Amino acid sequence: MRKLAKFNGGVHPPQHKSESNQQAIAGLPLPERLFVPLRQHIGNPAKPLVSVGERVLKGQIIGQPEGYVSAAIHAPTSGKVIAVGPAPVPHPSGLADLCVIIEADGQDEWFTHEPLRYREMDPSAVRNRIRDLGVVGLGGAVFPSFIKLNPGARQKTQTLIINGAECEPYITCDDRLMRERAEDILRGIEIMGYMLHPTEVLIGIEDNKPEAIAAMQAAAARVTFPVEVVAVPTVYPGGGAKQLTRVLTGKEPPAGGRSTDIGVQVFNVATAYSLHRAVHLGEPMLSRIVTVSGNVERPGNYEALIGTPVEHLLTAAGGAKADTARYIMGGPMMGIPLTSPGLPVTKAMNCVIAASEALFPSAPPAMPCIRCGRCAQACPAELQPFELYWHAKSRNFGKTQEYGIFDCIECGCCDYVCPSHIPLVDYYRFAKSEIWAREQEKTAADTARNRHEFRTFRLEREKQERAERLAQKAAGAKTAEAPAETGSDAEAEKAAKKAAIEAALERAKAKKAQVQPQNTDNLPPEKQQEIAEIEARRAKIREMAQQPPDSTGN
Amino acid sequence: MRLPLFRQTISVNVIMLKVMLALLPALFAYIYYFGPAVVVQIVLASLTVLAAEAVMLKLRRQPVLPFLADGSALVTGWLLALSLPATAPWWLTVVACLFAIVVAKHLYGGIGNNLLNPAMVGYAVMLISFPAYMTQWLTPDSLHAAPGLGESFRLIFGSSPPLDGLTMATPLDTAKTQLKLDLTLGEIVKQPIFGLLGGKGSEMVALGYLFGGLFLWQQRIITWHIPAAMLGSLFAVSGLFWMIDADRYVSPVFHLFTGAAMLGAFFIATDPVTGATTPRGKLIFGAGIGLLVFFIRTFGGYPDGVAFAVLLLNLCVPLIDAHTQPPVFGHKNAHKKGSPD
């Protein structure tokens, strides 16, 4: 039996897993339209590769990765692109983001795809393919997986952790996936193992999922590489990557660093499954499993194409009950409210909860903090949340940083236990965004100051240079006067030079006229007139600008 | 809609209710050994603190009912009633309560913002202003019939001073003054007011506080740090002096079971608002109180020192907390950074 470590605090909220984990993962009818956001991962959004009216095939790349930290986006089914533009996406800001909207043609016709012979390929080529197949972490952070599959030159991966903890209440998508597709998950893990060469592979699953543990153990017994399925205690947020790392290895990922710094790499079980499909079948990440639970008629898990409107999922789940007030994406602890049920499923969406006042009564009004310290006892980041609250409330942001506000993972444990019902995480988010805003302001101010200082310096330098030039000219004129007798020759030379310069200027002017913007040619006469006027004004301004600044009279 | 979508149902008023529940064993022991006068004091104190709290909330334009319902004022009132002599005249209790609620609590910003423990401020002000009244304690029932309810009313609301013999100095006080008269402790504790552990009767009340405190610890309302550190340091330092000269210094067990040591350790020093909050800070805070209690009792001018010790350490809390911040997750192996202050 493996000796498990503990992390500080954590809470035991009601599980509510059984509502949705009793039925097998169900498919969905093809939605009419799919709204595929181009930003579904950490890093740069993908660059759209398709235009309106184009027919796309299932699995065809429609968004190209931009920069290093990025991943490709694909058409989830075949159909016609009807729009490429901003559309509402599930994001805490509620703002619209660039999406490709596809009208499904119902044929679900596949783009050419073939398995990757990854063992015969160069590892960096494999990673590039994984990037182009759009594989990102499905545990919530949606970090592009190819980056994490790079073992790196300095730090060797000792422990590969596969996260099947699924600690948030209500969410059961990983639970069902492990129960039903354990072998495929292990095939994905095999690829990860091949890429990273870890000394051990651990699959951490919270002990409230005995069926998933049994299924994974059975599958693990049949593979040829060493892998251990470890049941970890059920405590929220035990599925946080850092917390699970601590429980399984006893090591703490350093603050501000990555788990790779201590030789650990963590992937979600669903990511392993998707990697298997991408590598062994050549299928890009087109769908994910989403738990639909809460105030719906038939809670369950659904395999949804990326871009499927959430209402489509809700319909499949028998529809939301009449008193549903809001929808939440993610779990009840860390989820974000959905501004509308029309928003699309993204790679990050593991769960949709229909919420009603009866199911989740709103919090009593917040009372003053009595420093009881329950939050500190519950904090998995070992912070003093009440101190953070105190300083954030008094806008003492420097202090919040000293007390480690950026080590806060916003898990909500402090909120959960607070007897004064203070929305603590809201205060931390407020403090964080204020600090970011101030840093941006500071950077902007620094840039402006540097620019100003350089300008002052440049003006001073130019003035000096001009003075030097004038002095030189004066000296030159004096020396030129002396050989006046041989003037005729020099005079002629000067005239020739002047003529040449003038000719060159003429040529340049002509050329400039030719390269004037040509799109004004086909305009009606009144527009032409207007443009001519504007041009005239511009010419005048140019003329004024060319006059030496000193002539303005100072 | 706020996230997390659900939260624990425990509220501040539940915490305060449990604190009052935990006071019951001691209260029953008190009534059993000293009669029902203390109940009159508790009712009087409760009415006073609730009225004062309501008026102050109104003046500060705060919602009255939600704050009144948090129970914090009631706890202050109960703690004061249990700390003051049971036969104290009514105005003494009322003034102590007013001082605690109006000055120590609301003038500092109300619940959560007060620097000093309100009950101890009320107690200390009375001790300094009216020392004569503050040293008249009821003798245990076995020595003299305790006053009944009617007599208690006459004692508290009447103008006549209590009959001699009904009240006495506390065992702590007695030991202290008689030690000055060159009696040895061995002779002093033979007097009938001393019991097995501390004062007769009052030792049972102290046991009640201990029992209630353990309940609070079991209920996770308090942590073990402050009571353990306070009682531990009081025991250790008094034990040291007792071993040096057992005739001049009372035993460590006597220190733990007399006066307000148990009440202070489990119910006063553990006030979250005014106490230290970090684990190491709580140990320092508790140990500091224990030491001060011993020195005030032994060498100071007052018979008991819990109130002053708590108030002095309350003042040190911001300093203690700032210098005892526990390491944050992921920072443990990093270079030791300066404490955040």
Interface residues (C-beta under 8 A of the other chain):
Chain A: F7 N8 V11 P13 P14 K242 R246 E252 P253 P254 A255 G256 G257 A325 R326 I328 P332 M333 M334 G335 I336 P337 I353 A355 F360 S362 A363 P364 P365 M367 P368 C369 I370 R371 C372 G373 A376 P380 A381 E382 L383 Q384 F386 E387 K399 E402 Y403 G404 D407 G412 D415 Y416 V417 C418 P419 S420 H421 P423 V425 D426
Chain B: M1 R2 L3 P4 L5 F6 R7 Q8 I10 S11 V12 V14 I15 P66 F67 D70 S72 G110 I111 G112 N113 T223 P272 V273 G275 T277 T278 D321 Q325 P326 P327 V328 F329 G330 H331 K332 N333 A334 P340 D341
